[in-house]
Structure formats: structure tokens, C-alpha cells
């Protein structure tokens, strides 16, 4: 129901925008042709970003990889020996970043100054300053309950909704993909074990998924390729957000983490008994 409501709201918003564009062109340039032109241009601007496919490429040799978003976006990264390089392209405009650069920590140079000397007369005062002062005994801190003690019906319900919606979106991303290709070379990095795995598993193809295991020079290497329609991938993500109520789940977990730790019921009863006994002793005195 939430997904149907979201789709209906989206359609109504798009229709309102198209109607507004038509009214703008009709009254501004005085003609229904201009209104239709404005509506067509707005519809093209709405549809154009979702044309194309989402493509992911990964190679553990490096590692390096790239993500292609339709015709307008691309993200690629490559990890070097000292630093990684990230390139983001939006409409062909590159944004380059260097991440994870290793910098050698500057070693503290010795100052060469001798340690300060104290006069014999000042040693007594210095010893008094070094004498620790008596400190008050602090009450033992209350132990916070484990995470499972904070689980209640609300968190279980929200988690089940997220899991169910994620499973549905995962099935859509897998079976609705155009191509899923995974190649693993030397998974165990041992000649005998890799040869056995290759003979047993070899190559398997189920729907769009194509998985292949090969042997080489006993050096593990994983290569993957994933392609799916951009609009279909976006709708799968929207399904998780809406049906799974991802925002509500995040807010709930945040509020649970800010709650004060619940006092154990046994500990509370013991504290009440101790307080009552102390009050009785004071009354007798």
C-alpha cells in the first residue's frame, strides 16, 4: 500500500508539473503550441536522466573498479601502493581526488637540553607536591544492558520490514539484471585445492548470473561485471526505502541509542530494601 501510494503521488506530481509547464507556455507566449512545447521539454528533462543502464565493474587486481550511471555519470577508482585515486565524472566534467595517502609521521627531534635540576632546598616542597591527595570514593558505575535487552516489539517489527523489503529488492536486482558475470581465479591460493574446486564447480550459469572458477599461478583474483537498467535499479532502491520504512527504522534505532539504560528490576528492589532499612535504623536512633 505504501508503494502504491508513493507511485500515485509521483504520477500526480509529474502531471501537475506538466500542466504547470503547459499553462506557463500558453499564457506567456500566447499559444497552445508553446504550452505543448514547454510540457514536452519538461517531460524530456524528467525522463532523460533515467535512460541507460547501471554498470559496475570490479577487479581485485589493484583493486580497481568503476560505476557507470546511465549516460551522465561515472565513478572510477584505482588503489595504488601509496594512495588511491578517485575520479567522478558528471556530464563529462571530471572531479579528481586522492584518497588514503600515507604520510610518514614526523619524528620528534631531541632537543638536547638537559633535564631541569632542583636545588636541595626545593626538594622538600617538591616531595609535598608529589604526594597524592586523598580522593573520594566514587560510586560504581551502573553497567549498561546488552543490545538484546533493548530489543522490543517495535524494533523487531521494523527490522522484519527492512529484511522483507530488502529480499524483494535483491530478487529484483538479481533476476532483473541484464548481465551478472563473476570470475574467480585461484580462490584458495593452493594448487591442489584450486584444481579440485575448478573440477567440482567449474562454470555455472543461472539466469543472468554467470560464475566461473579457474586456476592460475596461485594468486587470487576476482573480477565482476554487473549491468541493469538504471530505472529498474532506482525503483528497487525506492521499494526498500518505502516498503521497508528505512527512515522510520533509522529514527527508531537512533532514539533507542539515546535512551537511558534501563535499571535492572532486581537491582532496583535491592536498592529500595537498603534505603528502607537505613531509614528504619535512623528512626530507631
Secondary structure as a PSIPRED ss2 file (coil, helix, strand):
# PSIPRED VFORMAT (PSIPRED V4.0)

   1 X C   1.000  0.000  0.000
   2 X H   0.000  1.000  0.000
   3 X H   0.000  1.000  0.000
   4 X H   0.000  1.000  0.000
   5 X H   0.000  1.000  0.000
   6 X H   0.000  1.000  0.000
   7 X H   0.000  1.000  0.000
   8 X H   0.000  1.000  0.000
   9 X H   0.000  1.000  0.000
  10 X H   0.000  1.000  0.000
  11 X H   0.000  1.000  0.000
  12 X H   0.000  1.000  0.000
  13 X H   0.000  1.000  0.000
  14 X H   0.000  1.000  0.000
  15 X H   0.000  1.000  0.000
  16 X H   0.000  1.000  0.000
  17 X H   0.000  1.000  0.000
  18 X H   0.000  1.000  0.000
  19 X H   0.000  1.000  0.000
  20 X H   0.000  1.000  0.000
  21 X H   0.000  1.000  0.000
  22 X H   0.000  1.000  0.000
  23 X H   0.000  1.000  0.000
  24 X H   0.000  1.000  0.000
  25 X H   0.000  1.000  0.000
  26 X H   0.000  1.000  0.000
  27 X H   0.000  1.000  0.000
  28 X H   0.000  1.000  0.000
  29 X H   0.000  1.000  0.000
  30 X C   1.000  0.000  0.000
  31 X C   1.000  0.000  0.000
  32 X H   0.000  1.000  0.000
  33 X H   0.000  1.000  0.000
  34 X H   0.000  1.000  0.000
  35 X H   0.000  1.000  0.000
  36 X H   0.000  1.000  0.000
  37 X H   0.000  1.000  0.000
  38 X H   0.000  1.000  0.000
  39 X H   0.000  1.000  0.000
  40 X H   0.000  1.000  0.000
  41 X H   0.000  1.000  0.000
  42 X H   0.000  1.000  0.000
  43 X H   0.000  1.000  0.000
  44 X H   0.000  1.000  0.000
  45 X H   0.000  1.000  0.000
  46 X H   0.000  1.000  0.000
  47 X H   0.000  1.000  0.000
  48 X H   0.000  1.000  0.000
  49 X C   1.000  0.000  0.000
  50 X C   1.000  0.000  0.000
  51 X C   1.000  0.000  0.000
  52 X C   1.000  0.000  0.000
  53 X E   0.000  0.000  1.000
  54 X E   0.000  0.000  1.000
  55 X E   0.000  0.000  1.000
  56 X E   0.000  0.000  1.000
  57 X E   0.000  0.000  1.000
  58 X E   0.000  0.000  1.000
  59 X E   0.000  0.000  1.000
  60 X C   1.000  0.000  0.000
  61 X C   1.000  0.000  0.000
  62 X C   1.000  0.000  0.000
  63 X C   1.000  0.000  0.000
  64 X E   0.000  0.000  1.000
  65 X E   0.000  0.000  1.000
  66 X E   0.000  0.000  1.000
  67 X E   0.000  0.000  1.000
  68 X E   0.000  0.000  1.000
  69 X E   0.000  0.000  1.000
  70 X C   1.000  0.000  0.000
  71 X C   1.000  0.000  0.000
  72 X C   1.000  0.000  0.000
  73 X E   0.000  0.000  1.000
  74 X E   0.000  0.000  1.000
  75 X E   0.000  0.000  1.000
  76 X E   0.000  0.000  1.000
  77 X E   0.000  0.000  1.000
  78 X E   0.000  0.000  1.000
  79 X E   0.000  0.000  1.000
  80 X C   1.000  0.000  0.000
  81 X C   1.000  0.000  0.000
  82 X C   1.000  0.000  0.000
  83 X C   1.000  0.000  0.000
  84 X E   0.000  0.000  1.000
  85 X E   0.000  0.000  1.000
  86 X E   0.000  0.000  1.000
  87 X E   0.000  0.000  1.000
  88 X E   0.000  0.000  1.000
  89 X E   0.000  0.000  1.000
  90 X E   0.000  0.000  1.000
  91 X C   1.000  0.000  0.000
  92 X C   1.000  0.000  0.000
  93 X E   0.000  0.000  1.000
  94 X E   0.000  0.000  1.000
  95 X E   0.000  0.000  1.000
  96 X E   0.000  0.000  1.000
  97 X E   0.000  0.000  1.000
  98 X E   0.000  0.000  1.000
  99 X E   0.000  0.000  1.000
 100 X C   1.000  0.000  0.000
 101 X C   1.000  0.000  0.000
 102 X C   1.000  0.000  0.000
 103 X C   1.000  0.000  0.000
 104 X C   1.000  0.000  0.000
 105 X C   1.000  0.000  0.000
 106 X C   1.000  0.000  0.000
 107 X C   1.000  0.000  0.000
 108 X C   1.000  0.000  0.000
 109 X C   1.000  0.000  0.000
 110 X C   1.000  0.000  0.000
 111 X C   1.000  0.000  0.000
 112 X C   1.000  0.000  0.000
 113 X C   1.000  0.000  0.000
 114 X C   1.000  0.000  0.000
 115 X C   1.000  0.000  0.000
 116 X C   1.000  0.000  0.000
 117 X C   1.000  0.000  0.000
 118 X C   1.000  0.000  0.000
 119 X C   1.000  0.000  0.000
 120 X H   0.000  1.000  0.000
 121 X H   0.000  1.000  0.000
 122 X H   0.000  1.000  0.000
 123 X H   0.000  1.000  0.000
 124 X H   0.000  1.000  0.000
 125 X H   0.000  1.000  0.000
 126 X H   0.000  1.000  0.000
 127 X H   0.000  1.000  0.000
 128 X H   0.000  1.000  0.000
 129 X H   0.000  1.000  0.000
 130 X H   0.000  1.000  0.000
 131 X C   1.000  0.000  0.000
 132 X C   1.000  0.000  0.000
 133 X C   1.000  0.000  0.000
 134 X C   1.000  0.000  0.000
 135 X C   1.000  0.000  0.000
 136 X C   1.000  0.000  0.000
 137 X C   1.000  0.000  0.000
 138 X C   1.000  0.000  0.000
 139 X C   1.000  0.000  0.000
 140 X C   1.000  0.000  0.000
 141 X C   1.000  0.000  0.000
 142 X C   1.000  0.000  0.000
 143 X C   1.000  0.000  0.000
 144 X C   1.000  0.000  0.000
 145 X C   1.000  0.000  0.000
 146 X C   1.000  0.000  0.000
 147 X H   0.000  1.000  0.000
 148 X H   0.000  1.000  0.000
 149 X H   0.000  1.000  0.000
 150 X H   0.000  1.000  0.000
 151 X C   1.000  0.000  0.000
 152 X C   1.000  0.000  0.000
 153 X H   0.000  1.000  0.000
 154 X H   0.000  1.000  0.000
 155 X H   0.000  1.000  0.000
 156 X H   0.000  1.000  0.000
 157 X H   0.000  1.000  0.000
 158 X H   0.000  1.000  0.000
 159 X H   0.000  1.000  0.000
 160 X H   0.000  1.000  0.000
 161 X H   0.000  1.000  0.000
 162 X H   0.000  1.000  0.000
 163 X H   0.000  1.000  0.000
 164 X H   0.000  1.000  0.000
 165 X H   0.000  1.000  0.000
 166 X H   0.000  1.000  0.000
 167 X H   0.000  1.000  0.000
 168 X H   0.000  1.000  0.000
 169 X H   0.000  1.000  0.000
 170 X H   0.000  1.000  0.000
 171 X H   0.000  1.000  0.000
 172 X H   0.000  1.000  0.000
 173 X H   0.000  1.000  0.000
 174 X H   0.000  1.000  0.000
 175 X H   0.000  1.000  0.000
 176 X C   1.000  0.000  0.000
 177 X C   1.000  0.000  0.000
 178 X C   1.000  0.000  0.000
 179 X E   0.000  0.000  1.000
 180 X E   0.000  0.000  1.000
 181 X E   0.000  0.000  1.000
 182 X E   0.000  0.000  1.000
 183 X E   0.000  0.000  1.000
 184 X E   0.000  0.000  1.000
 185 X E   0.000  0.000  1.000
 186 X C   1.000  0.000  0.000
 187 X C   1.000  0.000  0.000
 188 X C   1.000  0.000  0.000
 189 X C   1.000  0.000  0.000
 190 X C   1.000  0.000  0.000
 191 X H   0.000  1.000  0.000
 192 X H   0.000  1.000  0.000
 193 X H   0.000  1.000  0.000
 194 X H   0.000  1.000  0.000
 195 X H   0.000  1.000  0.000
 196 X H   0.000  1.000  0.000
 197 X H   0.000  1.000  0.000
 198 X H   0.000  1.000  0.000
 199 X H   0.000  1.000  0.000
 200 X H   0.000  1.000  0.000
 201 X C   1.000  0.000  0.000
 202 X C   1.000  0.000  0.000
 203 X E   0.000  0.000  1.000
 204 X E   0.000  0.000  1.000
 205 X E   0.000  0.000  1.000
 206 X E   0.000  0.000  1.000
 207 X C   1.000  0.000  0.000
 208 X C   1.000  0.000  0.000
 209 X E   0.000  0.000  1.000
 210 X E   0.000  0.000  1.000
 211 X E   0.000  0.000  1.000
 212 X E   0.000  0.000  1.000
 213 X E   0.000  0.000  1.000
 214 X E   0.000  0.000  1.000
 215 X C   1.000  0.000  0.000
 216 X C   1.000  0.000  0.000
 217 X C   1.000  0.000  0.000
 218 X C   1.000  0.000  0.000
 219 X C   1.000  0.000  0.000
 220 X C   1.000  0.000  0.000
 221 X E   0.000  0.000  1.000
 222 X E   0.000  0.000  1.000
 223 X E   0.000  0.000  1.000
 224 X E   0.000  0.000  1.000
 225 X E   0.000  0.000  1.000
 226 X E   0.000  0.000  1.000
 227 X E   0.000  0.000  1.000
 228 X E   0.000  0.000  1.000
 229 X E   0.000  0.000  1.000
 230 X H   0.000  1.000  0.000
 231 X H   0.000  1.000  0.000
 232 X H   0.000  1.000  0.000
 233 X H   0.000  1.000  0.000
 234 X H   0.000  1.000  0.000
 235 X H   0.000  1.000  0.000
 236 X H   0.000  1.000  0.000
 237 X H   0.000  1.000  0.000
 238 X H   0.000  1.000  0.000
 239 X H   0.000  1.000  0.000
 240 X H   0.000  1.000  0.000
 241 X H   0.000  1.000  0.000
 242 X H   0.000  1.000  0.000
 243 X H   0.000  1.000  0.000
 244 X C   1.000  0.000  0.000
 245 X C   1.000  0.000  0.000
 246 X H   0.000  1.000  0.000
 247 X H   0.000  1.000  0.000
 248 X H   0.000  1.000  0.000
 249 X H   0.000  1.000  0.000
 250 X H   0.000  1.000  0.000
 251 X H   0.000  1.000  0.000
 252 X H   0.000  1.000  0.000
 253 X H   0.000  1.000  0.000
 254 X H   0.000  1.000  0.000
 255 X H   0.000  1.000  0.000
 256 X H   0.000  1.000  0.000
 257 X H   0.000  1.000  0.000
 258 X H   0.000  1.000  0.000
 259 X C   1.000  0.000  0.000
 260 X C   1.000  0.000  0.000
 261 X C   1.000  0.000  0.000
 262 X C   1.000  0.000  0.000
 263 X C   1.000  0.000  0.000
 264 X C   1.000  0.000  0.000
 265 X H   0.000  1.000  0.000
 266 X H   0.000  1.000  0.000
 267 X H   0.000  1.000  0.000
 268 X H   0.000  1.000  0.000
 269 X H   0.000  1.000  0.000
 270 X H   0.000  1.000  0.000
 271 X H   0.000  1.000  0.000
 272 X H   0.000  1.000  0.000
 273 X H   0.000  1.000  0.000
 274 X H   0.000  1.000  0.000
 275 X H   0.000  1.000  0.000
 276 X H   0.000  1.000  0.000
 277 X H   0.000  1.000  0.000
 278 X H   0.000  1.000  0.000
 279 X H   0.000  1.000  0.000
 280 X H   0.000  1.000  0.000
 281 X H   0.000  1.000  0.000
 282 X H   0.000  1.000  0.000
 283 X H   0.000  1.000  0.000
 284 X H   0.000  1.000  0.000
 285 X C   1.000  0.000  0.000
